[in-house]
């Protein structure tokens, strides 16, 4: 009989110890879960996410501006792309995109008529220079300045003297120089065309 109360006391003590341990464990868990550290983590994650996002944006901008080189083929491809971009920028800087010229000499009224069909990147004032060369020598026929739109047709005529007209009629080739005013000398576009002759 004496053993029974002793066992009960031991059982009660062990239960009390378990309960105390459980309550102590339960008290420490919320403290760790609700402490300052868990709130700092989301802020840090957001900051890190923002920094990563900015880094990715920077990388994307770099990739769009620069060529990615991974092997020798990429080096050549990047060089070709850079050259094309440089050429496009130079062409646009020169203003005149494309042009064709037609020249006709009319000995009946001693005039040379010129027609230029053109396309330009932007409207601009353009200097036009007309020259000829043939069996009777070379001749500067005249120059003009006019306003080119983005696309159109320019027409003009040059009056010549008797000797000049003889050279124009004998000319095998007419040369038309076009250059937008204010652009470098290398931007001059030289159009060569055979002149057509009208009846006297």
Secondary structure, DSSP 4 states (H G I P E B T S, - for coil): -HHHHHHHHHHHHHHHHHHHHHHHHHHHHHHHHSSHHHHHHHHHHHHHHHHHHHHHHHHHHHHHHS----SHHHHHHHHHHHHHHHHHHHHHHT-EEEEEEEEEEETTTTEEEEEEEEEESS-EEEEEEEEEEETTEEEEEEEEEEEE-SEEEEEEEEE--HHHHHHHHHEEEEEEEEEETTS-GGGPEEEEEPPEEE--
